Amino acid sequence: MSRTAFVFPGQGAQYVGMGKDFYEAFPVCREVFETASKATGLDIAKLCFEENGQLNQTEYTQICMLTVEAAILKAVEEQGIHSDVNAGLSLGEYGALIASGVMDAADAFKVVRQRGILMQNAVPAGGAMAAVLAMDAGKIEEICEQTEGIVSIANYNCPGQIVITGEETAVDAACEALKAAGAKRTVKLNVSGPFHSRMLTEAGEKLGEVLKDVKLNDFTVPYITNVTADYVRTPEEVKPLLCRQVASSVRWQQSVERMIADGTDVFIEMGPGKTLSGFMRKIDRGVTMMNIDKVEDFQKVMAALKGEGAC
């Protein structure tokens, strides 16, 4: 029997104009933008749709990305399409939590607005990230451990693409060692800080204060966390994991492999870009991967799902 996952991308896939066609086409999507604006005190539609200098700043990127993801999710659910499991990459976990019924959208918007601010403000001087191409994860872990200073794996994206994070001097040193050990390439990323490293532990702790009074619901659909690449069984586990996630590795490849091992064979990426679809091509080409970024994607996916009875 076919099983479907809704998956949500993280920061980095944003672009000016994202979500605008959904906003204009579907009243339920406009309502999502209005809810996000009310919850945060920001004009989310303006931030997403008009050229500005804020969309690529972490404190605004995160809330804008989540709003678009939640709007697309609402359009999909309105068509009677539902998932069997949900997951998201880093920020995308909040989209998964909304899809799983654990966190109300308005609360998720409030939390993510503060998460973005905390992560941006917590960025220490001298932090960096780099992608490592075509090298075994175990070897990368080994070299990071041997490198002086703070450097570790931020993202296990897919086979052949892992991101390291930490102090800039340590990241640079690790990149040289990785290339000497046979990595095809290392590419410094244009990011504002060492995300998913222990240098952001304090931001994760402060996020706990933000989450303290947020009401969580029982799961309507199972959800897999980046931190362990495993199912979260109870609402009580969610907040500590979200706090840990800020400073821990994103185990995306392992999360996808877990879902596939449990029989998930249809994955629908909801949000800007095709990042997760690209990762899937390297993780497992045997599953069906669809992405919904624009209304035309939405129409094609709905036609395919309803025609095949995949959900």
N, C-alpha and C positions, 0 to 999 in steps of 0.2 A: 504494500500500500504506500502511495506517495506521501512524503512529508515535506512541508514547506517551512523555510526560515525567512523571517524578515531581518535584514541586516542594515546597519546604519553607519555611514562613514564618519571620520573624525576631521579635526581641524586640518586645513591645508587644501581642501577641495573647493573652498568658497570662490565665488566670482560675482562681479556686479551683474545684477539682473536675475540672480537665482531665485526661483519660486514665483517670479512675476506672472508667468502664464497661468499657474495654478491659482494665484490670487485673483486674477481677472476672470478665470473660467468657472470657479466653483465657490459658491457662498460659504461652504463649510471650511474652505481653506482661508478665506478672508477672516472668518471668525477666529481661526487659530492665530493669525497675525495680530488681530485685535486683542486676544487674550494675552499674548506675549507682550504686547506694548503696554497693556494695563498692568501686568505683573511686574514689569521692569521700569516703567516710566520712560521708556525709549520709543522712538518712532521706528519700529523694526522694518516696516515696509520701505521707508525712506533709506534706511541703512543698507538694505538688501538691493534695492532697485536703482539707486542713483549713485553716480560717481562720487566717492568721498574718500577721505584719508583714514577712515576708521575701520572699514570692513576687515582689513588685514591686521588689525591690532587685536591681540588675544582677548581682551576684555569685551570686545564687540563681536569678534568672529564667532565665538562659541555660542552665544545666544542666537545669533542670526542663523548659523548652521542648524541648530536644534529646531528653530521655528520652521524652517523650510522642511526639515525631515518630518516634523509632526504634522505639517499641513499635507504633505504627500501621503502620509499614513492615513490621515482622516479621509482623503479622497478614495484611497484603496478600500478602507473599511466600509465606506458608504456603498461600495459596490458588492458588499457581502463576502469579500475575500479576507480570510483570516489565516494566521500562521499556527504552526505546531511548536515552534521554538523561536526565540529572538536573541540577537546579540548585536553589539555595536563596538566599533573601534574607538577606544578612549572616550572622547566626548560623545561619540555615537551610542555609548551605553545608556545614556539618558533617553535617547529615542527608543531603545529596546525596553527600558523600564516603563515608558509610557505605553508601548505596544503590549506589554505583559500585564498592564493594569495595576502595577505596583505603585507608581507615582502619578498623581494627577498632573495634567499638562501644566496648569498654572503654577503648581509647586515646583515642577521640574524647571520651568523658565526662571523662577526666582533663584533657585539653587545654582543653575548654570551661569546666570548673570554674575553671581558672587564668585563662583568657581573661576570664571575668566579673570575677574579683578584680582583675586588672590594669586592666581598663577602668574599674571603679568607683574604684580607688585613684588612677588617673591623671587623673581628671576635675579640671581646673583650675577655680579660682574664676572666675566671670564668663563661663561658657560657656552657649550656648543653641542651640536649633534652632527653625525655623518652617516650616510648610507654605505653599507659594505655589500658589494656585489660578488656573487659566485664564490662563496666560501661556507663551509660547514659551520653550523651554529655552535657546535661543541668547541671547535677550534677558536672561534671568535671569543667565546666565554673564557677560554684558557688564556688567550692573549690579554684580554681585558683584566683578568685577575693578576697577571704578571706585570702589568703596566703601573708605574708609580703614579699616585694621585687617584682621583675619583673618575672612573669610567666604567660603564656597564652597558648591557643591552637594553635599549628603550623599547624596540618593537621587533617581534618575530613576525614579519609580514607574510612571507611566503618563502618557499625554497629559493635560495639565491639572492634574497633581499632582506637584510637585517639592518636595523638602525642602532648605532651606539650613541651614548649621551654622557655628559659629565663636564669636568673642568676642561677648558679649551686646550690647555697644554697637554693634558692626559689624553684627550681625544686625538690630538695631532700625533702624539707619540704612538698611540695604538694604531692609527691609520698607517703610519710608516711600517710598524711591525707586521700588520696584517698584509700589506702589499708585499713585504719581504717573504711572508709565509705562503704567498700564492693567491691572495685575493685578486680578482680580476680588476676591480676598481674600488676606490673609496671616494665618496663625494660629500664634501661639507654642505650642510643644508642651510638655507637662508631662513633661520628661525630666530626668535628673540631670546631663547634660553634653552637650558638643558632639561627639557621636559622628560618626565618618567625616569628621573634619576633621584638618588637620595638627597640631592641638593634642594629638592622641593618638598622634603618631608614636612617642614613647618607649614607650607600651604595646605597639605593634606590634613594636618592637625586642626588648622583653622577652619577648614571645610566642615569638620565635625561639629563645630559650633553652629554653622549655618544649617546643618542637617538636623540638629537636635530636636527642633519642634516640628519638623516635617512629618506629616502623617503618611504611613505606608500601608498599602492594602495587600491582601492575599494575592498570590499569583493567579491570573486567569490563563496564562500561557507560560511554560517554562522559559527560563532566561539563563544564559551562560555569561560568566564574568571574565574579563580580561586577566584578572589577577591570577586565577587558578586554572583557567580554561575548563571549568567544570560548572555544573548546574548549581544555582543558588536555591536552596531548598525552602528557606523561610524568610519572611520579610525582615526578621531581626538580624539577618546576616548582611543585609544590603548596605546599610550605612557604614559599618567598619570597612567593607570592601571598597566602597566609593572613596573613602579617605585614603586607603592604602594605594588605590589605583593611580593617584596623582604622582606618586614617587616610585612606582614599581613597573616592571616590564609589562608591555601589552602583548599577551600571548594569543595573537590573532590566528596564526596558522594552526596552533594547537586547538583553539576553540572551534575552528571550521572542521578540522579533522574529527573532533569529538562529535559534532553534529552529524557528519557523514557516517561515522561508525554506528550511530544510532538510527540510521535509515533515512536521514534527511537528503533528498535528492533534487529539491528545487529551492534555489536561493534568490531572493528579490532584494536588490540593493535600493534603498530609498534615500535620495538626497543628491546634492550636487556632485557632478563628475561620475567617473567610472573606476575609482580607485580600487574598491573591493572586488569588482568584476575582473580587473587586471590581476589582482592577487590570485583569484580563483583559477585563472588559466594555468598558473604555476602550481597550485595546490592539488587540483583534481579536475581534469577536463571531462570526467565522466558524469558530472552532475549538470543540471540545467541552471544556468546563471542568467538572470535578467536584471536590468537596472532601470530605475525610474528617476530621471532628472527633469525631463520636460513633459508637457501634456501629451505630445505625440508618442513618447515612450510609454506613458501611462495607458494610452489607448491600445497600443500594440500588446502590452503585457496583459491587460484585461481581456482582450480578444483571445490571446493564447491560452490563458488560464481557464476561461469559461468554455473555450472550445475543447480543451483537453481534459477538463475536469480535474486539474491538478490540485485544486484546493477544495 
